[in-house]
Amino acid sequence: MIHSDDPRPWCIMRLQPNLQHQVLNRFQCRYEAEAHLKVLQQMMPNADYALLFDSAWVDSAWESSTVSFGYR
């Protein structure tokens, strides 16, 4: 997993029939994710989506930033 300097914990997932999922995009702010989700639902109303907050993404981004800055 690649992390940028700014964590993007909000993600939109497309839910697929056989208990699989696909992360479509990640966002820094919830309102951006909700707006994007609204557009997706209008474009493809029959698809199932989920809006999630991925705390593991934030934790791992924080850990990598503390190591890179040399905090002890």
C-alpha positions as CSV (number, residue, x, y, z in Angstrom):
1,M,0.0,0.0,0.0
2,I,1.3,3.4,-0.9
3,H,0.8,6.3,1.4
4,S,1.1,10.0,0.6
5,D,2.0,12.7,3.1
6,D,-1.7,13.4,3.7
7,P,-3.8,10.5,4.8
8,R,-7.0,9.8,2.9
9,P,-9.0,7.6,5.2
10,W,-12.4,8.0,3.6
11,C,-12.9,5.5,0.8
12,I,-15.7,4.5,-1.5
13,M,-16.0,0.8,-2.2
14,R,-18.0,-0.9,-4.8
15,L,-19.6,-4.0,-3.4
16,Q,-19.6,-7.0,-5.7
17,P,-21.9,-10.1,-5.6
18,N,-19.4,-12.8,-4.3
19,L,-18.4,-10.9,-1.1
20,Q,-15.7,-9.1,-2.9
21,H,-15.1,-5.3,-3.0
22,Q,-13.2,-2.8,-5.0
23,V,-11.8,0.5,-3.6
24,L,-12.8,3.1,-6.1
25,N,-11.2,6.2,-4.6
26,R,-9.9,7.7,-1.3
27,F,-10.6,11.1,0.1
28,Q,-9.3,13.3,2.9
29,C,-12.6,14.8,3.9
30,R,-15.9,13.0,4.4
31,Y,-18.0,15.7,2.5
32,E,-15.8,15.1,-0.6
33,A,-16.4,11.4,-0.4
34,E,-20.1,11.9,0.0
35,A,-20.3,14.2,-3.0
36,H,-18.4,11.7,-5.1
37,L,-20.6,8.9,-3.9
38,K,-23.7,10.8,-4.9
39,V,-22.4,11.3,-8.5
40,L,-21.6,7.6,-8.7
41,Q,-25.0,6.6,-7.5
42,Q,-26.6,8.8,-10.1
43,M,-24.4,7.5,-12.9
44,M,-24.8,3.8,-12.0
45,P,-27.9,3.4,-9.8
46,N,-27.9,-0.4,-9.8
47,A,-24.4,-0.7,-8.3
48,D,-23.9,-1.1,-4.5
49,Y,-21.4,1.2,-2.8
50,A,-20.2,1.7,0.7
51,L,-18.6,4.8,2.3
52,L,-16.0,3.8,4.9
53,F,-13.5,5.4,7.3
54,D,-10.4,3.3,7.2
55,S,-8.6,3.9,10.5
56,A,-5.8,1.5,9.6
57,W,-4.9,3.8,6.7
58,V,-4.6,6.7,9.2
59,D,-2.6,4.7,11.7
60,S,-0.1,3.4,9.2
61,A,0.3,6.8,7.6
62,W,1.0,8.2,11.0
63,E,3.5,5.5,11.9
64,S,5.4,6.0,8.6
65,S,5.5,9.8,9.1
66,T,6.9,9.5,12.6
67,V,9.6,7.2,11.4
68,S,10.5,9.4,8.5
69,F,10.8,12.5,10.8
70,G,13.0,10.6,13.3
71,Y,10.7,11.0,16.3
72,R,11.6,8.8,19.2
